[in-house]
Amino acid sequence: MSCDKAESLLHGYLDGELDAVRAGEFERHAQDCPVCTRELDAQQSLRARLRDADLYAPAPPSLRRTIRERLEPRPGEGAASAPRPGRWRWLAAAAAVTLLATAPWLAFRETRRGTAEGTLAAAALDAHLRSLQLGHLTDVVSTDAHTVKPWFEGKLSYSPPVVDLAAEGFPLIGGRLDVVEGRTIAALVYARRKHVLSVFVWPAESAPETAPRSAARQGYGWIQWSHAGMRYWVVSDVAPTELEELSRLLRR
Amino acid sequence: MEPVEAQEGPSLLSDAERQRFEQLVLPHLDSAHNLARWLLRSESDGQDVAQEALLRALRFFPGFHGGDPRAWLLKIVRNASYTWLESHRRAELSEEFDEERHGEPAASPEAQAIARAERERLRDALEQLPTRFREVLVLRELEGCSYKEIAEITAVPLGTVMSSLARARRRLQRILIGPAREETPHEL
């Protein structure tokens, strides 16, 4: 293969878009060609830089609100403080998509305390569902807390505590950067049997310690608390007792 | 920007359709905003156009019969963005560089300051790219789209996605290497 040909294939190779035959041809060429190898390295490092630079521009909360409001046909009365069922209906619909669980959405509503927390619950669940839907559970795959923790360095303005709880039945799968309410935060991913738990962690703004509060009995739910100056928000479809157990382990 | 003509769009959807929209399309709101922001190189215009595109999507939704909802939505976002660029970009001053970032580097550790500088450098470089190049890179590297999805969204043959990406990346590399950049004191 000529370098010209290899150069045209290099990007497909980099992106994992070549079929096996052409990928093999490219690899054989690159083995003996320092120029193409160097170019591949350069492209790989460019990609890493782009991905590490946190350039993704998620929808700001105001846009999300506007769109959701447009989706909810207003009955006419300006009952601004009344709960808006549309938001919860959409959460329920989104959950069904993941085919993991369709459950007591009402629970979300019951324990809702003010709009801020409601929005946060919606955003955290969005983020969790998006990660499942796009097959983008983790940016860094590792069961080793000492690999996951340093990975966040330089990507966030804080360092999230990372512990492996494999011995306790919650093996760490990895971590990812996620966007909740327009801010980039750490998401740690734990497994529980076949289930996935997203643990969102960010610096607590007000109270450094708050007792855990949860909202779901079976099916999808979240539990949230603050501990040691960090706010934790866990979303999953595991049983509520398991959410509480994870919460307890993370507060040890 | 122009007022949106989709005023009565949402009310045309039945409850079932609205629910389907919420379940299939809304989870990709971030993707919609991200693409519009990068095509327009502006936070505020990006938000306006993303909003307009979502309302269009609502209106067109009865015509969406399966397929990849993210690609479907992003195609609408892309069209809305190009329409906006065609009517507004000429009126604007040649190249705008927003200065909307106000970090507090004094309060942050060194690693963070470096990460921030790197981020700005990459953002600027990406914004200097011609729109068509910027678009394939954003779809591939930020959005993680496959070649097939990129071809669908940007309405180009699958076979040309790879070469557009190759050209876009080389161009970006050149911009990044470009004006001999200052070394930091630590490196001297």
Interface residues (C-beta under 8 A of the other chain):
Chain A: E7 S8 L10 H11 G12 D15 E17 A42 Q43 L46 R47 R49 L50 R51 D52 A53 D54 L55 Y56 A57 P58 A59 P60 S62 L63 R64 T66 I67 R68 R70 L71 P73 R89 W90 A93 A94 A96 V97 D126 L129 R130 Q133 L134 H136 E153 G154 K155 S157 V179
Chain B: P10 S11 R18 Q19 R20 F21 E22 Q23 L24 L26 P27 L29 D30 A32 H33 N34 R37 W38 E43 G46 Q47 A50 Q51 L54 L55 L58 S108 A111 Q112 I114 A115 E118 R119 L122 R123 L126 L137 R140 E141 L142 G144 S146 Y147 M162 S163 L165 A166 R169 L172 Q173 L176
